[in-house]
Amino acid sequence: MKLKNNINTLSTTYAITLYFDDTATTQIRALTSDLASITSNDYMIANSVPPHLTLGMFHADDSELEKLETLFGEFVRAVQNEFTGRELPIAFAGPDNFWDKVIFLKPEDTCRNNLCHLNEQLHQLFLPHFEPADNRNYLPGNWVPHVALGVKLTHEGFEKGMEFLKNAQRIKPGRCVQIGLARCNPYNNLESVQIGKS
């Protein structure tokens, strides 16, 4: 029975994500913490969500976890081969938002080609087997690369957060150094693998 046509209440959402070098991670964590204080919304911290950029989200049930992990391994190997001996840089253009409820860091346009390529590559591999999650927002053509800083914000929290970020110190450019497979809601990183130049 294929999950693609049989989403049920037993399915779980999984994310394939990029993680950053220690310096970028520390800076993003500090900004997330400051934003939580300003907005009175500590969802990201309370749920131990690490700084990350999600490339795709998929539904899977327990019987399909092995297939999910196998495809994740194939994707990781393809990315490792592509980025052997070179870096996968990340730089941020500044804050942006979704629907005045989510505040995120938007990658600079110079990073978008690599990120969009990885997003497309991931979905070519996974879509024949798994149904996309999060209202299909991560599908190529729909996807907006982002690193969430605050989610589920009230109108007041959103306004305070965006005002705070106007004057916040910018995150210095860094590198994507790992690809992870995580279970969502609550966030639980299942596996992380090194990519790119060490």
N, C-alpha and C positions, 0 to 999 in steps of 0.2 A: 504494500500500500504506500503510495507516494505522499509525503507530507505536503507537497506543493498544492495538492487539491483537497487536503483534509486537515486544515488548521483546526485544532480543538483547544479546549481549555487546559489540556495537559501540556501543551507546547510551551517551551521556554524561549526567551529572546537571547540571542548571542550576538556579540559585537566583535569585529576584527578591527583593531586599533593600532595606531602608531604612538610610541612613547618617546620622550625627548631625553637629551643628555642631562646630566646632573645640574648644570648651571641654569638651563632653561626651565627645568622642572622646579627648581627652588624658587626662581623668580615668579613663575606662574602660580605656584602654591601660595606664595606671599600675597600676590594680588588677589587670589581667590579668598584668602583669609580676611584681607582688608575689606573686600567687597561684602563678605558675609556680615562683618561688623556694621558697615554702613547701611546695608539693606535690611538688617535683622532677619536674614534668611541664610541659615547654615546648612542647607540641604547637601551641598557638595562635600562639606567637611564631615557632617554627621553620618553620611553614607560612605565615607572613605573612598570617594571617587578621585583617582589620581589625575594629574594633568595628562590629557591624551587627545588625539584626533581620531575620530571614528571614520573608517573607510567604508564600512558596511554593517548592516544589522540583518539578522535572519532568524526565522522561527525554526525550532527543531524540537522533537520530543526525545525522550530517553532512548528509544530504540534507534534513533538516528545520530546519536552523539558520536559514535565511532566514525561514521561517514563524514560528519562535520570536521572532526579532528584530522582525518586523512586529507580532506581538501585543504584545510588550514596548512598542513604540512607541505602540500604541493605548492600552495601560494607562497609560503615562506621561502621555499627553495628557489622559486622563480625570481623572487625579489632579491634574495641573496646573490644569485647569479648575475642579475642585472646591475647590482650595486657593489660588486666585489671590487675592492680597492678604491672606491670613491664614496663620497658622502651623500647623504640625502638631507640637504639643508632645509631649515625652516626659519622664516622671518615673518614678523607680524606687522600688518599695516595699521593696526589699532583696533579699538572696540567696535562692535556692531551688535545687532539684536535680531531676534525673531519675535514678532508679534508683541513687542513690549513686555515679554515674559521671560525671555532668555537673553542673557548678555554673554557675548563671546568675543574671543580674539579672532580676527580675520587674517589668514595668511596673505602675505604680499603676492601680487600677481606673478612675480618671478618664480614662486614656488608652485603655482597652480598647475602647470603642465605636468610635473612629476606626480603631484597628488591626484590629478584627474586620471592620469594614465594608470596609477595603482588602483583607483576606484573602478575603472573599466575592466582591468585585468581580473580583479577580485570577482566582479559580478559575472563575467563570462564563465568563470569556473564554478561559481556557486548557484547561479539561477536555474540551471537545469535540474537541480536537486532540492533546493530550498526556497521557500516563500520569503520575499523581502519583508522586513519589519518596519516599524515606525512610519506607517502610512506611505511607504515607498519613497520617503524623502532622501534616501541614500542612493537611489538608482542613478546611474549616469544620466546626465541631462537635468536631473532634479536636484542633485547634490550641491550643497554649499559647504565647502571645507571650513571647519570652525573648531575652536577649542573653548568649550563652555567654561565660564567663570561663575555664573549664577543662573539657576533655573527656578521655575515655578515662582517667579517674583510677582508681588503685588504691584499695582500701578505706582504707589508711592515709593516702594522699594526700587522699582525700575528707574524712576526719575532720579532718585538719590544716587543710585549706582552709576548711571550714565554721567551725571554731573561730576561725581568723584573721578571717573576715569578720564575725563577731559584733561585733568591736571596730573594724573598718575604717571609715574616713570614708565617709559616704554620698555618692553621686554627686548633684551638684546638678541640678535640672531643666534640660532643654535642649530642642532642637528636632530633628526629622527634616528634613534639608535636601536629601537626594538619594535617588533610587531607582536601584538598580544591577541589572545583569544579570551574573551571575558563573558561571563554570564551576567545578564542585566537584572536589575530590580530585585534584590539589591546587587550592586556592582561587586563582582568577584572575579579577579583575574585568575584564569585557569592555567595559562601558559604564556611565557614571553620568550622570544628568540631574538638574538642579536642580528642586526643587519648593517650593511654598509661598512665603511672604513672604521677600524678601531682606533 
